[in-house]
Amino acid sequence: MRIHIGTDHAAFETKNAIAAALRERGHEVIDHGALAYDAEDDYPVYIIPTAEAVVSDAGSLGIVLGGSGNGEVIAANKVEGVRAAVIHSEETARLAREHNDANVASIGGRMDTVENNTAYAITFVETAFSGEERHMRRLRLVTDYEETGHIK
């Protein structure tokens, strides 16, 4: 699977560890930066292109990282077609994929260890959407709202 990944300075080390672990597991990882540590860089510069790449690359997933993952999930979700979820455990990673069909995981590099955040990313990537009707119905409600501005 192709995985798009991006971060600012706040999770630079974690991004590199996750990318390496995913490559070791046979995934193709496209790094949208930061490619060098810069304590003054701004997360939208890396997060929005990462999210755009996921939308334009059918079947791919994305991982965006920052200090908490909150600003990054907000930025990623501004891209039409992205369903980004904040991931802070293996359970939230699994549920984001199984129940919400999230295509982007947002991870707070400062919220847990590099090892744990890497495990969360692997769980996210290697979990499939369940396709259960109740989850599909809920996703349709969200999509309908995005398209019409109304809950049906």
N, C-alpha and C positions, 0 to 999 in steps of 0.2 A: 504494500500500500504506500501511496505517496503522502507524506506528512509535511505540511508547511509550518514553520516555526519562527517566532520572532519575539524579541524582548528589548527592553532598554537596559541601562546599567544595573538596575536593581536585582536582576536575576540572570546576569550574564553567565556566571559560572554554572548555574542550574540549567540554563538553556543548552550549554555545550555538553553537559553530562547527559541530559535527556536525548539530545540528538545522537550522541555516540551510542547510547543504549538501544535506541530504536534502530540504528543502522546495524548493530550487532544482531538484532532480531530479524534482519532481512528487509526492513522498510527503507524506502527511498525518502531521504529527508532533504527538504529545500529550506535553506537558512536565509531568512529575510532580514537578518541583522538583529541587533547590532553585531558587527563583525570585529569590532575592537571596543574595549572598555572606555567609556567616556562618562564620567560622573555627572555631566551636565546635559546629557541627551534627553530627548522627550519621547515617551512611549508611543504617542499616536503615529510618529514617523515610521515605526516598525510594525505596529499592530494593525493598522488599517491596510497596508499592502499585504500582510499575511492573510487577513480575512478576505480581501479581494481575490487573492490567489486560490483560496479554498473554493470560493463560489465559481470561479472560472475553470476550475480543474475538477470535473465531475468525478465523484467517488473518492476524493481526497478528504483528509481531515486536517485540522489546524490545532496548534498549541501556541497560545500567547502567554507571556509571562511578564511579571512586574514585581513590585514589592509586595503588594497585597493581592493582586489579581483583580481588584475592583475597577480601577480606571480602565484596565485592559479589556475587561468584559463589556464595559460601557462602550468603548471605542469600537470593538469588534462588532457589537450588535448594531452599530450604525450602518453597517454594510448590508444592503438588501440581500437576503438569502442566507445570512448567517444566523445560527442558533448557538450562541456561546453560553457556556455555563461555568461558574466558578467551581473549581475542583479543590477540595481540601482533605480528601480521604479516598481510599480505594472504593468505598461504598458510593460516595458522591460521583466518582468517575464512572462507575458501572451504571448507576441510575441515570446519569446524564445521557448516556448512550442508549440504554435499554428502554427507558420511559420517554425521554424527551427528544431522541434522535438528534442530540447536539452534534454539530459538526466542528465546533471549536471548543477546546478546553482552555480555561483561563486559570493559571496557577500563580499563587503568591510565593515567590522565591524566598521571601523573608519570613514566611509563616510556618515553615517546616524545614527539615533537613533536605539536602540535595538528594540523598538516597530515598527518602520517603516521597518527595515530589517526583522523582523518576519513576517510582513504582506506581504512583497515581497516573502519570502520563501513559505508561505501558498498559495499565488497566483500561484507560479510556480508549486507546487505539485498538486494543484487541477485544473489545466488547462490541457486539452488534446490536442494532435496534431490534426490539422484540417484534414489532409489527402488530402487536395486539390491538384489537379494535378500539378499546378504551383510550389507548395512547394516541392512536391515529385520529380519533374523534377530537381529542383535546388539541392536537396540533392543527387540525382543520379550523377549529374555533380561533386559534391565534392567527392563522393565515388569513381567514376571513376578516378578522379585525384589521389586520395590516392593509388589506385591499380595500375595505369599505369604510373603516372607522366605526363599525358597529359590531356588537356581539349578536349573533343570530340565535 
